[in-house]
Amino acid sequence: AEQARHVAQQKEAATAMAKVAKERDDAIAKTSKSSDDAAALKTQLTKANSEIARLQKELAASSKEMREVKSQIGAHTKENKDLQARLSNLNDKQDMLEGKSKSEMEQAQAAAAK
């Protein structure tokens, strides 16, 4: 009876050890999977950071180009205003000269009529 009890205790101990060994193996497998998952996430994060950096460079270049275009538009706008002012001055001179010419012609006609 004592021997049977001893054998039963050994079986119980062996079963408990097998259970603990399985739990340990499961924990190792989970840890390994977690490490693999973490490595995959780190790779994705690195790729995402690279893409963000590329987009930031693109945005900076685009912003610089936009500032240059705005500057050119400003220069053209000023040039257009200057040209409009010159045209207005030339139109005023032409009107003045046409007025003088008409006045002189009227004076000449009046003199000829005398």
Phi and psi in degrees as GROMACS dihedral restraints (atoms count N, CA, C in turn):
[ dihedral_restraints ]
;  ai    aj    ak    al  type     phi  dphi    fc
    3     4     5     6     1   -61.2    20    10
    4     5     6     7     1   -41.6    20    10
    6     7     8     9     1   -66.8    20    10
    7     8     9    10     1   -40.0    20    10
    9    10    11    12     1   -63.8    20    10
   10    11    12    13     1   -41.3    20    10
   12    13    14    15     1   -63.7    20    10
   13    14    15    16     1   -40.9    20    10
   15    16    17    18     1   -64.4    20    10
   16    17    18    19     1   -41.8    20    10
   18    19    20    21     1   -65.6    20    10
   19    20    21    22     1   -41.5    20    10
   21    22    23    24     1   -63.2    20    10
   22    23    24    25     1   -41.2    20    10
   24    25    26    27     1   -64.6    20    10
   25    26    27    28     1   -39.3    20    10
   27    28    29    30     1   -64.9    20    10
   28    29    30    31     1   -42.6    20    10
   30    31    32    33     1   -62.6    20    10
   31    32    33    34     1   -42.5    20    10
   33    34    35    36     1   -62.2    20    10
   34    35    36    37     1   -43.6    20    10
   36    37    38    39     1   -65.3    20    10
   37    38    39    40     1   -41.8    20    10
   39    40    41    42     1   -64.5    20    10
   40    41    42    43     1   -40.4    20    10
   42    43    44    45     1   -65.0    20    10
   43    44    45    46     1   -43.5    20    10
   45    46    47    48     1   -63.1    20    10
   46    47    48    49     1   -42.2    20    10
   48    49    50    51     1   -65.2    20    10
   49    50    51    52     1   -39.5    20    10
   51    52    53    54     1   -64.0    20    10
   52    53    54    55     1   -40.8    20    10
   54    55    56    57     1   -63.6    20    10
   55    56    57    58     1   -45.5    20    10
   57    58    59    60     1   -63.1    20    10
   58    59    60    61     1   -41.0    20    10
   60    61    62    63     1   -63.1    20    10
   61    62    63    64     1   -41.8    20    10
   63    64    65    66     1   -64.4    20    10
   64    65    66    67     1   -43.9    20    10
   66    67    68    69     1   -60.6    20    10
   67    68    69    70     1   -41.7    20    10
   69    70    71    72     1   -62.2    20    10
   70    71    72    73     1   -45.7    20    10
   72    73    74    75     1   -62.6    20    10
   73    74    75    76     1   -40.2    20    10
   75    76    77    78     1   -63.3    20    10
   76    77    78    79     1   -42.5    20    10
   78    79    80    81     1   -63.9    20    10
   79    80    81    82     1   -41.0    20    10
   81    82    83    84     1   -63.3    20    10
   82    83    84    85     1   -43.3    20    10
   84    85    86    87     1   -62.9    20    10
   85    86    87    88     1   -43.3    20    10
   87    88    89    90     1   -63.7    20    10
   88    89    90    91     1   -42.0    20    10
   90    91    92    93     1   -62.3    20    10
   91    92    93    94     1   -42.9    20    10
   93    94    95    96     1   -63.5    20    10
   94    95    96    97     1   -43.8    20    10
   96    97    98    99     1   -64.0    20    10
   97    98    99   100     1   -41.6    20    10
   99   100   101   102     1   -62.1    20    10
  100   101   102   103     1   -40.5    20    10
  102   103   104   105     1   -64.2    20    10
  103   104   105   106     1   -42.2    20    10
  105   106   107   108     1   -63.6    20    10
  106   107   108   109     1   -43.7    20    10
  108   109   110   111     1   -62.0    20    10
  109   110   111   112     1   -43.1    20    10
  111   112   113   114     1   -62.6    20    10
  112   113   114   115     1   -41.4    20    10
  114   115   116   117     1   -64.3    20    10
  115   116   117   118     1   -41.0    20    10
  117   118   119   120     1   -64.4    20    10
  118   119   120   121     1   -42.5    20    10
  120   121   122   123     1   -64.8    20    10
  121   122   123   124     1   -38.5    20    10
  123   124   125   126     1   -64.0    20    10
  124   125   126   127     1   -39.7    20    10
  126   127   128   129     1   -63.4    20    10
  127   128   129   130     1   -44.6    20    10
  129   130   131   132     1   -62.0    20    10
  130   131   132   133     1   -41.5    20    10
  132   133   134   135     1   -63.0    20    10
  133   134   135   136     1   -42.5    20    10
  135   136   137   138     1   -61.7    20    10
  136   137   138   139     1   -44.2    20    10
  138   139   140   141     1   -63.3    20    10
  139   140   141   142     1   -43.6    20    10
  141   142   143   144     1   -62.8    20    10
  142   143   144   145     1   -42.1    20    10
  144   145   146   147     1   -63.8    20    10
  145   146   147   148     1   -38.5    20    10
  147   148   149   150     1   -63.8    20    10
  148   149   150   151     1   -42.7    20    10
  150   151   152   153     1   -64.6    20    10
  151   152   153   154     1   -41.2    20    10
  153   154   155   156     1   -61.2    20    10
  154   155   156   157     1   -45.1    20    10
  156   157   158   159     1   -62.3    20    10
  157   158   159   160     1   -41.0    20    10
  159   160   161   162     1   -63.8    20    10
  160   161   162   163     1   -44.0    20    10
  162   163   164   165     1   -66.2    20    10
  163   164   165   166     1   -35.5    20    10
  165   166   167   168     1   -65.1    20    10
  166   167   168   169     1   -40.3    20    10
  168   169   170   171     1   -63.6    20    10
  169   170   171   172     1   -43.6    20    10
  171   172   173   174     1   -61.4    20    10
  172   173   174   175     1   -42.8    20    10
  174   175   176   177     1   -63.6    20    10
  175   176   177   178     1   -42.7    20    10
  177   178   179   180     1   -62.3    20    10
  178   179   180   181     1   -43.2    20    10
  180   181   182   183     1   -64.8    20    10
  181   182   183   184     1   -41.3    20    10
  183   184   185   186     1   -64.4    20    10
  184   185   186   187     1   -41.9    20    10
  186   187   188   189     1   -63.7    20    10
  187   188   189   190     1   -41.6    20    10
  189   190   191   192     1   -62.5    20    10
  190   191   192   193     1   -44.8    20    10
  192   193   194   195     1   -62.6    20    10
  193   194   195   196     1   -40.8    20    10
  195   196   197   198     1   -62.7    20    10
  196   197   198   199     1   -41.8    20    10
  198   199   200   201     1   -62.7    20    10
  199   200   201   202     1   -40.7    20    10
  201   202   203   204     1   -63.6    20    10
  202   203   204   205     1   -42.2    20    10
  204   205   206   207     1   -64.9    20    10
  205   206   207   208     1   -42.3    20    10
  207   208   209   210     1   -60.1    20    10
  208   209   210   211     1   -40.9    20    10
  210   211   212   213     1   -63.4    20    10
  211   212   213   214     1   -43.1    20    10
  213   214   215   216     1   -64.1    20    10
  214   215   216   217     1   -41.2    20    10
  216   217   218   219     1   -61.6    20    10
  217   218   219   220     1   -43.3    20    10
  219   220   221   222     1   -59.7    20    10
  220   221   222   223     1   -43.3    20    10
  222   223   224   225     1   -64.9    20    10
  223   224   225   226     1   -42.5    20    10
  225   226   227   228     1   -66.9    20    10
  226   227   228   229     1   -37.5    20    10
  228   229   230   231     1   -62.5    20    10
  229   230   231   232     1   -44.5    20    10
  231   232   233   234     1   -63.0    20    10
  232   233   234   235     1   -43.7    20    10
  234   235   236   237     1   -61.1    20    10
  235   236   237   238     1   -41.9    20    10
  237   238   239   240     1   -62.4    20    10
  238   239   240   241     1   -42.8    20    10
  240   241   242   243     1   -62.2    20    10
  241   242   243   244     1   -42.9    20    10
  243   244   245   246     1   -61.6    20    10
  244   245   246   247     1   -43.6    20    10
  246   247   248   249     1   -66.4    20    10
  247   248   249   250     1   -38.6    20    10
  249   250   251   252     1   -64.0    20    10
  250   251   252   253     1   -39.6    20    10
  252   253   254   255     1   -63.9    20    10
  253   254   255   256     1   -43.4    20    10
  255   256   257   258     1   -63.3    20    10
  256   257   258   259     1   -41.9    20    10
  258   259   260   261     1   -63.0    20    10
  259   260   261   262     1   -42.9    20    10
  261   262   263   264     1   -60.8    20    10
  262   263   264   265     1   -44.1    20    10
  264   265   266   267     1   -61.5    20    10
  265   266   267   268     1   -42.4    20    10
  267   268   269   270     1   -65.5    20    10
  268   269   270   271     1   -39.0    20    10
  270   271   272   273     1   -63.8    20    10
  271   272   273   274     1   -41.8    20    10
  273   274   275   276     1   -61.3    20    10
  274   275   276   277     1   -43.9    20    10
  276   277   278   279     1   -63.0    20    10
  277   278   279   280     1   -43.3    20    10
  279   280   281   282     1   -62.1    20    10
  280   281   282   283     1   -44.0    20    10
  282   283   284   285     1   -60.7    20    10
  283   284   285   286     1   -42.1    20    10
  285   286   287   288     1   -64.7    20    10
  286   287   288   289     1   -44.8    20    10
  288   289   290   291     1   -65.7    20    10
  289   290   291   292     1   -40.1    20    10
  291   292   293   294     1   -64.9    20    10
  292   293   294   295     1   -38.3    20    10
  294   295   296   297     1   -64.1    20    10
  295   296   297   298     1   -42.5    20    10
  297   298   299   300     1   -63.0    20    10
  298   299   300   301     1   -46.0    20    10
  300   301   302   303     1   -61.2    20    10
  301   302   303   304     1   -43.3    20    10
  303   304   305   306     1   -64.5    20    10
  304   305   306   307     1   -42.7    20    10
  306   307   308   309     1   -63.4    20    10
  307   308   309   310     1   -43.3    20    10
  309   310   311   312     1   -64.8    20    10
  310   311   312   313     1   -38.9    20    10
  312   313   314   315     1   -66.3    20    10
  313   314   315   316     1   -40.4    20    10
  315   316   317   318     1   -64.4    20    10
  316   317   318   319     1   -38.9    20    10
  318   319   320   321     1   -65.6    20    10
  319   320   321   322     1   -41.5    20    10
  321   322   323   324     1   -65.0    20    10
  322   323   324   325     1   -40.4    20    10
  324   325   326   327     1   -65.5    20    10
  325   326   327   328     1   -41.1    20    10
  327   328   329   330     1   -63.7    20    10
  328   329   330   331     1   -39.5    20    10
  330   331   332   333     1   -66.8    20    10
  331   332   333   334     1   -39.4    20    10
  333   334   335   336     1   -69.2    20    10
  334   335   336   337     1   -30.5    20    10
  336   337   338   339     1   -73.6    20    10
  337   338   339   340     1   -20.0    20    10
